[in-house]
């Protein structure tokens, strides 16, 4: 039996290679061999997928629904998630069937009882120094330190399974011991369909306590990788 599970890998990179690493990232030329060469220390930990993540999956695989909103056909359903401040957020997944090129995705979301629109624009990592064991009801890291934005994603397939691999990098904003890591989804509010983004909220999808903590000094390069196995 296969179980959907995410693996977090956190690495401290050699400062001497940071600029070269950034250049390779921009050119999409970062190889596993190069990462191994510049890694000072590596640790990992399997995460516990949150109920928030399960609710998002539920919204995607729920039975087909065709409704009309403002004269436009759409797929429309409502879910409630918990943001990183422990606040309930009621959002509706709305997939427009004919409202223009920018409104054909299930990731377009509208806040319930809100005149504007929101859009889940992507995920990012958060690292921290907490050691509390992860649970499905976690809504944030136990002691968050900083966010690390994802920069690349790959879909890797073999005869047995498919792996989604997400990677992000940054430098440590302060001295700290990294003992936990999480994957969060950012949802930002739009005043209208064509406006720039405004305020929003963040939802924890997966969290892990690392097997071996890593000490970072401010300025040390951090690399985080998340591998979600689908079988």
FENUR-V894403 format. One record per residue. N is the residue number from 1. RES is the residue in three letters. OMEGA is omega in degrees with one decimal (* if undefined). D_CENTER is the distance of its C-alpha to the mean C-alpha in Angstrom with 2 decimals. Layout:
n	res	omega	d_center
N	RES	OMEGA	D_CENTER
N	RES	OMEGA	D_CENTER
This chain:
n	res	omega	d_center
1	UNK	178.9	25.83
2	UNK	179.1	22.25
3	UNK	176.0	19.36
4	UNK	-176.6	15.71
5	UNK	-179.2	14.16
6	UNK	177.8	11.42
7	UNK	174.7	12.85
8	UNK	174.6	11.61
9	UNK	179.3	14.02
10	UNK	-177.7	14.78
11	UNK	166.4	17.65
12	UNK	-177.4	20.10
13	UNK	177.7	21.50
14	UNK	-179.1	25.08
15	UNK	-176.3	25.54
16	UNK	-176.4	28.28
17	UNK	-172.4	25.95
18	UNK	-179.2	23.25
19	UNK	177.9	24.77
20	UNK	178.7	25.40
21	UNK	179.3	21.86
22	UNK	179.1	20.58
23	UNK	178.9	23.24
24	UNK	177.1	22.33
25	UNK	-178.1	18.66
26	UNK	-179.5	20.03
27	UNK	-178.3	22.38
28	UNK	-178.2	19.90
29	UNK	178.5	22.37
30	UNK	-180.0	20.51
31	UNK	176.6	21.96
32	UNK	179.9	21.56
33	UNK	-179.8	25.09
34	UNK	178.2	24.36
35	UNK	179.9	21.38
36	UNK	-178.2	23.78
37	UNK	-172.8	26.47
38	UNK	179.6	24.72
39	UNK	176.9	22.98
40	UNK	-179.2	24.87
41	UNK	-179.4	23.13
42	UNK	173.9	20.43
43	UNK	-177.1	19.13
44	UNK	177.7	16.83
45	UNK	176.4	16.04
46	UNK	-177.8	15.07
47	UNK	171.0	12.61
48	UNK	-178.4	13.61
49	UNK	-175.4	11.60
50	UNK	175.5	12.07
51	UNK	175.0	14.34
52	UNK	179.6	11.85
53	UNK	179.9	10.07
54	UNK	-179.9	13.73
55	UNK	177.2	14.70
56	UNK	176.5	12.35
57	UNK	177.7	13.82
58	UNK	-178.5	17.15
59	UNK	-178.7	17.02
60	UNK	-173.9	16.56
61	UNK	177.1	19.27
62	UNK	-179.5	21.66
63	UNK	-178.7	25.17
64	UNK	179.9	25.92
65	UNK	-178.6	26.90
66	UNK	179.8	28.75
67	UNK	178.7	29.64
68	UNK	177.7	30.99
69	UNK	-179.5	29.72
70	UNK	179.3	31.94
71	UNK	-178.5	33.71
72	UNK	176.9	30.66
73	UNK	178.2	29.56
74	UNK	169.6	25.99
75	UNK	-169.8	23.93
76	UNK	175.3	23.21
77	UNK	-174.0	21.88
78	UNK	174.4	20.80
79	UNK	176.5	18.34
80	UNK	177.6	17.83
81	UNK	178.1	14.69
82	UNK	-178.8	14.74
83	UNK	-173.7	13.06
84	UNK	174.3	12.70
85	UNK	-179.4	16.43
86	UNK	175.4	17.48
87	UNK	174.8	18.47
88	UNK	178.5	18.68
89	UNK	178.1	17.33
90	UNK	-178.7	19.07
91	UNK	177.5	17.58
92	UNK	173.2	19.10
93	UNK	-177.9	17.67
94	UNK	178.1	20.21
95	UNK	-176.8	20.75
96	UNK	-178.7	23.76
97	UNK	-178.1	26.35
98	UNK	-174.1	28.41
99	UNK	-178.9	27.33
100	UNK	-173.6	26.73
101	UNK	-176.1	24.42
102	UNK	-172.0	21.56
103	UNK	-180.0	21.54
104	UNK	-173.4	21.35
105	UNK	174.9	17.72
106	UNK	179.2	16.52
107	UNK	170.2	13.51
108	UNK	-172.8	16.23
109	UNK	176.9	16.52
110	UNK	176.9	19.48
111	UNK	178.4	19.82
112	UNK	179.9	22.75
113	UNK	180.0	25.92
114	UNK	-175.8	24.51
115	UNK	-178.7	26.38
116	UNK	179.5	23.54
117	UNK	171.0	20.51
118	UNK	178.6	16.77
119	UNK	175.0	14.13
120	UNK	-169.9	10.42
121	UNK	177.7	9.98
122	UNK	-176.6	6.47
123	UNK	175.2	2.94
124	UNK	179.0	4.20
125	UNK	171.4	5.95
126	UNK	178.7	8.85
127	UNK	-178.0	12.08
128	UNK	-176.0	15.17
129	UNK	-180.0	18.66
130	UNK	-179.3	18.83
131	UNK	178.9	20.31
132	UNK	-178.8	20.20
133	UNK	-179.3	19.48
134	UNK	176.6	16.28
135	UNK	178.7	17.06
136	UNK	-179.2	15.69
137	UNK	176.4	16.57
138	UNK	177.1	14.57
139	UNK	176.2	13.03
140	UNK	171.1	12.34
141	UNK	-178.1	13.26
142	UNK	176.8	17.04
143	UNK	-175.8	17.76
144	UNK	179.9	14.93
145	UNK	-178.7	16.12
146	UNK	176.8	13.84
147	UNK	175.5	10.57
148	UNK	-173.7	9.91
149	UNK	-179.4	8.55
150	UNK	-176.8	7.66
151	UNK	179.8	11.02
152	UNK	178.6	11.58
153	UNK	179.9	10.88
154	UNK	174.6	13.78
155	UNK	-175.4	15.24
156	UNK	-176.7	17.87
157	UNK	170.1	20.60
158	UNK	-175.9	23.65
159	UNK	-174.8	26.29
160	UNK	-176.8	24.65
161	UNK	174.7	20.93
162	UNK	-178.3	18.04
163	UNK	170.4	15.08
164	UNK	-177.1	11.77
165	UNK	-177.5	11.24
166	UNK	-175.6	8.45
167	UNK	175.7	9.99
168	UNK	-178.6	10.12
169	UNK	176.0	13.31
170	UNK	173.7	15.25
171	UNK	-179.0	18.35
172	UNK	-178.9	18.84
173	UNK	-179.1	19.79
174	UNK	173.8	22.23
175	UNK	176.6	23.82
176	UNK	174.1	21.93
177	UNK	-178.8	21.47
178	UNK	-178.9	17.96
179	UNK	178.6	18.03
180	UNK	-179.7	14.63
181	UNK	179.6	10.96
182	UNK	173.6	7.84
183	UNK	-178.2	4.11
184	UNK	175.8	3.94
185	UNK	178.7	4.64
186	UNK	177.2	7.59
187	UNK	-175.6	10.85
188	UNK	-176.6	13.83
189	UNK	172.4	17.47
190	UNK	176.3	20.00
191	UNK	175.6	23.68
192	UNK	-175.6	24.64
193	UNK	-174.4	23.50
194	UNK	-175.0	24.57
195	UNK	173.4	23.76
196	UNK	-174.7	21.39
197	UNK	-180.0	18.35
198	UNK	-177.3	19.11
199	UNK	-179.8	17.81
200	UNK	178.8	14.86
201	UNK	-175.7	12.73
202	UNK	-175.4	9.42
203	UNK	179.6	8.58
204	UNK	-179.5	7.72
205	UNK	-175.2	6.77
206	UNK	-179.5	8.13
207	UNK	178.5	10.37
208	UNK	166.5	13.10
209	UNK	-171.6	16.30
210	UNK	-178.2	17.31
211	UNK	179.8	20.64
212	UNK	179.4	22.18
213	UNK	177.0	21.17
214	UNK	176.3	21.34
215	UNK	176.7	23.24
216	UNK	171.4	22.11
217	UNK	-179.6	24.53
218	UNK	-178.7	23.60
219	UNK	176.9	23.14
220	UNK	177.1	22.15
221	UNK	177.2	19.56
222	UNK	174.3	16.35
223	UNK	179.3	14.50
224	UNK	177.4	11.41
225	UNK	179.5	10.83
226	UNK	-179.9	9.01
227	UNK	178.4	11.40
228	UNK	-176.6	11.25
229	UNK	178.9	14.93
230	UNK	-177.3	16.40
231	UNK	*	20.15
